Amino acid sequence: MKNGKFVGLAVMAAAAAAVIALSGPVYTSLDKSGKKNAQEAAAEGGNENEKEKQADIVIIGAGGAGMTAAVEAVQKGATNLVVLEKMPITGGNTVRATGGLNAAETPYQEAEGIEDSIDLFVEDTMKGGKNLNDPKLVQVMAEQSADAVTWVNEIGGDLSVVGQFGGASVKRIHRPSDTSAVGPMLVNALNAKLKELDVPVFLETEAVHILLSEEGAVQGVQAVTKGGEPYTISCKAVILATGGFGANSEMVVKYKKDLEGFCTTNHSGATGDGIVMAEELKAGLVDIDQIQTHPTVNPDTTTMYTEGVRGNGAILVNRSGKRFVNELETRDVVSEAILNQEGKTCFMIFDQSVRESLSAIEKYIGQGIITQADTPEELAEAIGVDKDQLKAALEQYAKYQAEGKDTEFGRESMEVPLSMPPYYAGLCAPAVHHTMGGVKIDTSTQVLKEDGSIIPGLFAAGEVVGGVHGANRLGGNAVTDIVVFGRLAGSAAYDYVAANGGFTEKTMKAAEEGEAAQPEVKGNYKDGTYTGTGKGNNGDITVEVVVKDGSVTAIELTDHHETPGIYEAAEKTVTSSIIRTQSTSVDGVSGATNSSKGIKEAVTAALEKAK
């Protein structure tokens, strides 16, 4: 390879650190030393005597789009591919998705008598995006949305309940049957499918450059382990699925200055790496300044309330206790309306009937960010708004609901009258949520240069791509986007490799699960089994700690409400570190920070009893 050789993946195979993310995964890193940052390590080069590794397809990013692409490619017959993920867990922003997947003309809509069409889906999406969207990409997304629902369910997912979300003319968003958040469900299904298909996913492995041949076609990926070891995988095709840049405040402000100081709903790895790599190859960018805020985010914890809460009946009131907007308007409209209120915040108000209709609400209650009261007056007093105004707002809304017409704000979907006690309130403020702009692609997900020419062998899907959502993404369209275009990217990469030399024997393999952690130092505790409780991301975490011969030998989470697809990384890594070091002063896991803290707090409480 003319671009130079780097330390190969033999380093990974030799270390017990190479892992695949699965249901019940092994969450360990490639290298624990953390000596260099990715760019420094990549610039230094590596061992010339180390052989390069080879794959047919390299997928950069193990979020929803990347994992979908990997599954689709293998289902079509790809034999030698690998997924690289810089974070210690899979899922990316997908695992945080709470709403569902928008799809038109599905059996689930038909069963409920919902009249929808591809054309109406396209019309709603274009209108929501202020017609800045690429209509060809929107058409593809709408046309393949029903198949996306079927595919998710076929790989073990659950999309069978249809609901109403902002910007949609009809009930179109498909959600899990237990009304839980869609993201963890989808990520768990994808992880399980990757395990079944034996797809290697290397965590804490950051791709830093995509390498091209002299002819301008993809020929490899340069990456770096957490410890700073650079290596190269030669390949024929790359799928860029690195997500957006919502967690990169500098990049956000660079493209949209008025968002300076905004918090974000994004996971910490959403820093725009894929856009930087694509720009190095002269790829075109589309709508890069279009950045969406989500209107209902708790400003203290940055927890995003799913739009399903409003879709199922909740209203928004300002600090005077008055409604001020159609709660089901598009995200940009609702966000702007909130920013025009006192304190640039509002309260989301709902009742027991809404709580019972949506299990995702239990997470917010577990986090302690929802206020509860028996009457509207008591709720008003608890959150500091005018009790007469709040009572009047709820009474007026109930009247609109009974009449089927909201003459004040034009809300069309009013599921319930909000009259079943107890009553609930959550503080809301807009936060950076989705970056609509990104890499330019065609309808087969090939990455394009500014002049419209393709970069042979380079494909992209998910939030790293621009053009699908225009100036504003409708709730539910992101999951449709990652599944539809993730599948297209996996299929297109397969076809490209098949047409350019074909597939090779599998050389990229995931390491076997490592042995259980063992104490590396002697502990100083009393033998026995102890329990302790700590505060996790969604409520209390209870652990059982076993001490034998003075040392902690086992830690088990016996009760918790943590988010599937996120907490497992903390469960594995933090508990193993505590056992090895016999101390709770260990690092948490990026992306599972609150779960990490809760586990450490619970183990600390348990060990207090063992002193």
C-alpha positions in Angstrom: 0.0 0.0 0.0 1.6 3.3 -1.1 0.2 5.2 1.9 2.6 3.3 4.3 2.1 0.5 6.7 1.1 0.5 10.4 0.9 -1.9 13.3 -1.6 -4.6 12.3 -4.6 -6.2 13.9 -2.3 -9.0 15.1 -1.8 -6.8 18.1 -5.5 -7.0 18.8 -5.7 -10.8 18.3 -2.8 -11.3 20.7 -4.5 -9.2 23.3 -7.6 -10.3 25.1 -8.8 -6.8 24.5 -10.3 -7.3 21.1 -14.1 -7.6 21.5 -17.4 -7.8 19.8 -20.4 -6.0 21.2 -23.3 -8.3 21.8 -26.3 -9.0 23.9 -24.6 -9.9 27.1 -21.4 -8.4 25.6 -17.8 -8.3 26.6 -17.1 -4.7 27.1 -13.3 -4.4 27.2 -11.0 -2.2 25.2 -8.2 -3.0 22.8 -5.6 -1.3 24.9 -5.9 0.3 28.4 -2.8 2.5 28.4 -4.3 5.5 26.6 -0.9 6.9 25.7 -1.6 9.0 22.6 -4.5 10.6 20.9 -5.7 9.2 17.6 -4.2 11.8 15.3 -0.8 11.8 17.1 -0.6 8.0 16.9 -1.7 7.9 13.3 0.9 10.5 12.3 3.7 8.5 13.9 3.2 5.4 11.8 4.1 1.9 13.1 6.1 -1.2 12.8 7.2 -1.9 9.3 7.6 -5.6 10.1 4.0 -6.0 11.1 1.7 -7.4 8.4 -1.3 -5.5 7.3 -4.7 -7.0 7.8 -7.3 -7.2 5.1 -11.0 -7.0 4.9 -13.4 -6.6 2.1 -15.6 -4.1 3.8 -14.8 -1.8 6.8 -17.7 -0.1 8.5 -16.8 2.9 10.6 -19.2 3.4 13.4 -21.3 0.9 15.4 -24.4 3.0 15.8 -27.8 2.0 14.3 -26.7 2.7 10.7 -23.4 0.9 10.9 -24.8 -2.2 12.6 -27.7 -2.3 10.2 -25.2 -2.1 7.2 -23.1 -4.9 8.7 -26.1 -7.2 9.2 -27.5 -6.5 5.7 -24.1 -7.0 4.0 -23.6 -10.4 5.7 -27.1 -11.4 5.0 -26.4 -10.8 1.3 -23.3 -12.9 1.5 -20.3 -10.7 2.6 -17.7 -13.0 4.2 -14.9 -10.7 5.5 -15.9 -7.4 7.1 -15.3 -5.6 10.3 -16.9 -2.8 12.3 -14.8 -0.2 14.0 -16.2 1.8 16.9 -14.3 4.5 18.9 -16.6 4.3 21.9 -16.5 1.5 24.5 -20.1 0.5 23.7 -22.1 0.1 20.5 -25.3 2.1 19.8 -24.2 5.6 19.3 -27.1 8.1 19.4 -29.4 5.3 18.3 -29.5 3.8 21.8 -30.8 7.2 23.0 -33.7 7.2 20.5 -37.0 7.2 22.4 -39.7 7.6 19.8 -40.0 5.1 17.0 -39.7 4.5 13.3 -41.9 6.3 10.8 -43.3 4.1 8.1 -46.1 4.3 5.6 -48.5 1.7 4.2 -47.7 -0.9 6.9 -49.8 -3.8 8.0 -50.0 -2.2 11.5 -51.5 1.0 10.1 -53.9 -1.0 8.0 -55.0 -3.0 11.1 -55.9 0.2 12.8 -57.7 1.7 9.8 -55.0 4.4 9.4 -54.9 5.7 5.8 -51.4 6.7 4.9 -49.4 6.7 1.7 -45.8 7.1 0.4 -46.8 10.4 -1.1 -48.1 11.8 2.2 -45.0 10.6 4.0 -42.9 12.4 1.4 -45.1 15.5 1.6 -44.9 15.7 5.4 -41.1 15.2 5.4 -40.5 17.8 2.8 -42.8 20.3 4.5 -41.1 19.6 7.8 -37.7 20.1 6.2 -38.8 23.3 4.6 -38.3 21.8 1.2 -34.5 21.9 1.7 -34.4 18.1 1.6 -33.2 16.1 -1.4 -36.5 14.8 -2.7 -34.9 11.7 -4.2 -33.5 10.6 -0.8 -36.8 11.4 0.9 -38.6 9.3 -1.8 -36.3 6.3 -1.2 -36.8 6.6 2.6 -40.6 6.7 2.3 -40.8 3.9 -0.3 -38.6 1.5 1.8 -40.0 2.5 5.2 -42.5 -0.4 5.5 -39.8 -2.9 4.5 -37.7 -1.4 7.3 -40.3 -2.2 9.9 -40.6 -5.8 8.6 -36.8 -6.1 8.6 -36.4 -4.9 12.2 -39.0 -7.3 13.3 -37.4 -10.2 11.4 -34.1 -9.7 13.1 -35.7 -9.9 16.5 -37.0 -6.3 17.0 -40.4 -5.2 18.0 -42.2 -2.5 16.0 -45.9 -3.1 16.2 -47.6 -0.2 17.9 -48.5 2.9 15.8 -48.6 6.4 17.3 -48.8 10.1 16.5 -45.8 12.4 16.3 -45.3 16.0 15.5 -45.2 16.9 11.8 -47.0 13.8 10.6 -50.4 14.1 9.1 -51.5 10.7 10.4 -50.4 8.1 13.0 -47.1 6.8 11.4 -44.5 6.2 14.1 -44.0 2.5 14.9 -42.9 1.6 18.4 -42.3 -1.4 20.6 -45.4 -3.2 21.8 -44.6 -2.4 25.5 -44.3 1.4 24.5 -40.7 1.5 25.7 -38.0 3.5 23.9 -37.2 2.3 20.4 -33.4 2.9 20.6 -32.4 0.2 23.2 -34.8 -2.3 21.6 -33.2 -1.8 18.1 -29.6 -1.8 19.4 -30.2 -5.0 21.4 -31.7 -6.6 18.3 -28.8 -5.5 16.1 -26.2 -6.6 18.7 -27.9 -10.1 19.0 -27.9 -10.4 15.2 -24.3 -9.4 14.9 -23.5 -12.1 17.4 -25.5 -14.7 15.5 -23.8 -13.7 12.2 -20.3 -13.7 13.9 -19.6 -10.1 12.8 -16.4 -8.7 14.5 -16.9 -5.3 16.2 -13.8 -3.7 17.6 -14.5 -1.2 20.3 -12.4 1.8 21.4 -10.9 1.7 18.0 -10.9 5.0 16.2 -10.8 5.3 12.4 -8.8 8.4 11.5 -8.2 8.3 7.8 -9.8 6.6 4.8 -7.1 5.7 2.3 -7.5 6.0 -1.5 -5.5 4.4 -4.3 -3.8 6.5 -7.0 -7.0 6.1 -9.0 -9.0 7.6 -6.3 -10.8 4.4 -5.1 -11.0 3.2 -1.5 -8.2 0.9 -0.5 -8.0 1.0 3.2 -8.7 2.5 6.6 -6.1 3.9 9.1 -7.2 3.4 12.7 -5.8 3.8 16.2 -6.5 1.8 19.4 -7.2 3.5 22.7 -3.6 3.0 23.8 -2.3 4.7 20.7 -1.3 1.8 18.5 -2.0 2.7 14.8 -2.7 0.1 12.2 -4.2 -0.2 8.7 -6.9 -2.5 7.3 -6.7 -2.7 3.5 -10.2 -3.1 2.0 -12.2 -2.6 -1.1 -15.2 -0.7 0.4 -15.8 1.5 3.4 -19.2 2.4 4.9 -19.1 5.7 6.8 -21.6 5.5 9.7 -20.0 7.7 12.3 -23.1 9.8 13.2 -23.4 13.6 13.5 -21.5 16.3 15.4 -24.1 17.3 18.0 -21.6 16.7 20.8 -18.9 18.8 19.2 -19.7 22.3 20.5 -17.0 23.9 18.5 -18.3 22.4 15.3 -21.9 23.3 16.2 -21.0 26.9 16.8 -18.8 27.0 13.7 -21.8 26.2 11.5 -24.6 27.8 13.7 -23.3 30.5 16.0 -26.6 31.1 17.8 -26.4 27.7 19.4 -23.4 28.6 21.5 -24.0 27.6 25.1 -26.7 25.0 24.3 -26.5 21.6 26.0 -26.9 18.5 23.8 -28.9 15.3 23.9 -26.1 13.5 22.0 -23.7 10.9 23.3 -20.2 12.0 23.8 -18.9 10.3 20.7 -21.0 12.4 18.2 -18.1 14.7 17.3 -18.2 14.8 13.5 -15.2 12.5 12.8 -16.7 11.1 9.7 -17.3 14.5 8.2 -13.7 15.4 8.7 -12.5 12.1 7.1 -14.9 12.7 4.2 -13.7 16.3 3.7 -10.1 15.0 3.4 -11.3 13.1 0.4 -13.0 16.2 -1.1 -16.4 14.8 -0.5 -19.3 17.2 -0.8 -21.2 18.5 2.2 -25.0 19.2 2.2 -27.0 21.4 4.6 -24.1 21.5 7.1 -25.5 24.5 8.9 -28.9 22.9 9.5 -28.8 21.8 13.2 -32.0 20.8 15.1 -32.8 21.4 18.7 -35.1 19.1 20.5 -37.8 21.1 22.4 -38.3 18.9 25.4 -35.1 18.2 27.2 -34.5 18.4 31.0 -31.9 21.2 31.3 -30.5 19.9 34.5 -29.8 16.3 33.4 -30.0 16.7 29.5 -32.5 13.9 29.5 -34.7 14.0 26.4 -38.4 13.5 26.9 -39.7 11.4 24.0 -42.2 13.2 21.8 -44.5 10.2 22.6 -45.3 12.0 25.9 -46.8 14.9 23.9 -48.1 12.6 21.3 -50.1 10.7 23.9 -51.6 13.9 25.3 -49.2 16.1 27.3 -49.3 19.8 27.0 -46.7 22.5 27.5 -47.2 25.5 29.8 -45.0 28.5 30.5 -44.0 29.8 33.9 -47.3 31.6 34.2 -49.1 28.2 33.8 -50.4 29.1 30.3 -50.3 27.0 27.1 -48.4 28.9 24.3 -48.0 26.5 21.3 -49.4 23.6 19.5 -47.4 20.9 21.2 -47.3 18.7 18.1 -45.8 21.3 15.8 -42.4 20.5 14.3 -39.4 20.6 16.6 -38.0 23.8 15.3 -41.4 25.6 15.8 -41.9 24.3 19.4 -38.2 25.0 20.3 -38.5 28.6 19.1 -41.8 29.0 21.0 -40.1 27.8 24.3 -37.2 30.1 23.8 -39.6 33.0 23.6 -41.0 32.2 27.1 -39.8 33.5 30.4 -36.6 31.7 31.4 -36.5 30.1 27.9 -38.0 27.0 29.6 -41.5 25.5 30.1 -43.2 22.6 31.8 -44.6 19.5 30.2 -47.9 18.6 31.9 -49.6 15.3 31.8 -51.8 13.0 33.9 -52.0 9.4 35.0 -53.6 8.2 31.8 -50.6 9.5 29.8 -48.2 7.8 32.2 -50.0 4.5 31.9 -49.9 4.8 28.1 -46.1 5.1 27.8 -43.6 3.1 29.8 -40.8 5.4 28.8 -42.1 7.9 31.4 -41.1 5.5 34.2 -37.4 6.3 33.3 -38.0 10.0 33.9 -39.8 9.3 37.2 -37.0 7.0 38.2 -34.5 9.8 37.5 -36.4 12.2 39.8 -37.0 14.8 37.1 -40.8 14.6 37.2 -42.9 16.3 39.8 -46.1 14.6 40.9 -49.2 16.0 42.7 -52.8 15.0 43.4 -54.4 18.1 41.9 -53.6 20.8 39.3 -53.4 23.4 42.1 -50.9 21.3 44.1 -48.8 20.6 41.0 -48.8 24.4 40.2 -47.6 25.1 43.7 -44.9 22.4 43.5 -43.4 23.8 40.3 -43.9 27.5 41.0 -46.5 28.5 38.5 -49.8 30.3 38.9 -52.3 27.7 40.2 -55.4 29.4 38.7 -53.8 29.7 35.3 -52.7 26.0 35.3 -56.1 24.8 36.4 -57.7 27.0 33.7 -55.3 25.7 31.0 -56.1 22.1 31.9 -59.9 22.7 32.0 -59.7 24.5 28.6 -57.7 21.7 27.0 -60.2 19.1 28.3 -63.0 21.2 26.7 -61.1 21.3 23.4 -60.5 17.5 23.6 -64.2 16.8 24.2 -65.1 19.0 21.2 -62.4 17.6 19.0 -61.1 21.1 18.1 -58.3 23.2 19.6 -59.4 26.7 18.5 -56.5 28.4 20.3 -53.5 26.6 18.9 -54.8 24.2 16.3 -53.7 21.0 17.8 -55.5 18.1 16.0 -54.5 15.0 18.0 -55.8 15.2 21.6 -55.7 11.7 22.9 -57.0 12.2 26.4 -58.6 15.1 28.4 -55.8 15.2 31.0 -58.2 14.8 33.9 -57.1 11.6 35.6 -55.1 12.3 38.8 -52.4 12.3 39.8 -50.8 15.0 37.7 -47.2 15.3 36.5 -44.8 18.0 35.3 -41.3 18.0 33.8 -39.1 21.0 33.2 -38.2 21.5 29.5 -35.7 23.5 27.5 -34.4 23.0 23.9 -31.0 21.4 23.4 -28.9 20.5 20.3 -30.4 17.2 19.1 -29.7 16.4 15.5 -27.4 17.6 12.8 -29.3 17.4 9.5 -26.3 18.3 7.4 -23.4 16.0 6.4 -21.8 14.1 3.6 -23.4 14.2 0.2 -24.7 10.8 -1.2 -26.8 9.5 -4.0 -29.8 7.2 -3.6 -27.5 4.1 -3.4 -25.5 5.7 -0.6 -22.4 6.3 -2.7 -20.5 9.3 -1.4 -20.2 12.2 -3.9 -17.8 15.0 -4.4 -19.0 18.5 -4.9 -19.1 18.0 -8.7 -21.4 15.0 -8.3 -18.7 12.4 -9.1 -18.5 9.4 -6.9 -15.6 8.3 -4.7 -15.5 4.6 -5.7 -15.9 2.2 -2.8 -17.1 4.8 -0.3 -20.6 4.7 1.1 -22.3 6.5 3.9 -25.5 6.2 6.0 -27.1 7.7 9.1 -26.6 11.1 10.7 -23.2 11.6 9.0 -25.2 12.1 5.8 -26.9 15.3 4.7 -29.9 15.9 2.5 -32.5 13.5 4.0 -34.0 15.8 6.6 -33.5 19.3 5.1 -33.9 22.2 7.6 -35.8 20.1 10.2 -36.0 16.4 11.0 -39.4 15.0 11.9 -39.5 12.8 15.0 -39.4 9.2 14.0 -37.5 9.8 10.7 -34.1 9.3 12.2 -34.7 5.7 12.9 -36.3 5.2 9.5 -33.2 6.9 8.0 -30.6 4.6 9.7 -32.5 1.4 8.9 -33.4 2.3 5.3 -30.0 3.8 4.3 -28.0 1.5 6.5 -29.5 -1.5 4.6 -28.9 0.3 1.3 -25.3 1.0 2.2 -24.6 -2.6 3.3 -26.2 -3.9 0.1 -24.4 -1.4 -2.1 -21.0 -2.2 -0.5 -21.7 -5.9 -1.1 -22.5 -5.3 -4.8 -19.4 -3.1 -5.2 -17.0 -5.7 -3.7 -18.7 -8.5 -5.7 -18.1 -6.4 -8.9 -14.5 -5.6 -8.0 -12.7 -8.9 -7.4 -15.2 -10.6 -5.1 -15.1 -11.6 -1.5 -12.2 -13.2 0.4 -12.0 -15.8 3.1 -12.8 -14.5 6.5 -9.7 -13.1 8.3 -11.3 -10.5 10.6 -12.5 -12.3 13.7 -13.8 -11.3 17.1 -11.9 -12.5 20.1 -13.5 -15.0 22.5 -14.9 -13.6 25.7 -12.2 -13.2 28.3 -12.0 -14.9 31.6 -13.6 -13.4 34.7 -11.6 -10.6 36.4 -9.3 -11.7 39.2 -7.9 -9.6 42.1 -4.4 -8.3 41.2 -3.9 -6.9 44.7 -4.9 -8.2 48.1 -8.1 -6.8 49.6 -8.7 -6.0 53.2 -12.3 -6.9 53.8 -14.3 -9.4 55.9 -15.4 -12.5 54.0 -19.1 -12.6 53.2 -21.8 -11.5 50.8 -22.9 -7.9 51.0 -25.5 -5.7 49.3 -25.4 -2.0 48.5 -27.4 0.6 46.6 -26.4 3.5 44.5 -28.2 6.0 42.2 -28.0 5.1 38.6 -29.2 6.7 35.4 -32.9 5.5 35.8 -33.1 5.0 39.5 -31.5 2.8 42.1 -28.9 0.1 41.4 -28.5 -2.7 43.9 -25.4 -4.9 43.8 -24.3 -8.0 45.6 -20.6 -8.2 46.4 -18.8 -11.4 47.4 -15.7 -11.2 49.5 -13.5 -14.3 49.8 -10.1 -14.6 51.5 -10.3 -10.8 52.2 -10.7 -9.8 48.5 -13.7 -8.9 46.4 -14.1 -11.8 44.0 -17.5 -11.1 42.4 -20.0 -8.3 41.9 -23.5 -8.8 40.5 -26.2 -6.2 39.7 -29.3 -7.7 41.3 -31.8 -4.9 40.7 -31.7 -1.9 38.5 -33.6 0.0 35.8 -30.7 1.0 33.6 -31.0 1.4 29.8 -30.3 -1.8 27.9 -27.5 -1.4 25.4 -25.8 1.2 27.6 -25.4 -0.1 31.2 -23.8 -3.4 30.1 -20.5 -1.6 29.3 -20.4 -0.2 32.9 -21.5 -3.5 34.4 -18.6 -5.3 32.8 -15.8 -2.7 32.9 -16.4 -1.1 36.2 -17.0 -4.3 38.2 -13.9 -5.9 36.6 -11.8 -2.9 37.5 -13.0 -2.9 41.1 -12.2 -6.7 41.4 -8.7 -6.2 39.9 -7.8 -3.2 42.0 -9.9 -3.9 45.1 -10.9 -0.3 45.0 -14.0 1.6 43.9 -11.7 4.5 42.7 -11.8 3.3 39.1 -12.7 5.0 35.9 -16.2 5.0 34.6 -17.2 4.2 31.0 -17.7 7.0 28.6 -21.3 6.8 27.3 -22.4 5.0 30.5 -21.3 7.6 33.0 -24.4 7.6 35.3 -24.5 3.8 35.3 -20.8 3.7 36.2 -21.3 6.1 39.1 -24.3 4.2 40.4 -22.4 0.9 40.3 -19.4 2.4 42.1 -21.6 4.0 44.7 -23.5 0.8 45.3 -20.3 -1.3 45.7 -18.9 1.4 48.0 -22.0 1.1 50.2 -21.7 -2.7 50.2 -18.0 -2.7 51.2 -18.7 -0.3 54.1 -20.3 -3.3 55.7 -17.3 -5.5 55.0 -14.8 -3.3 56.8 
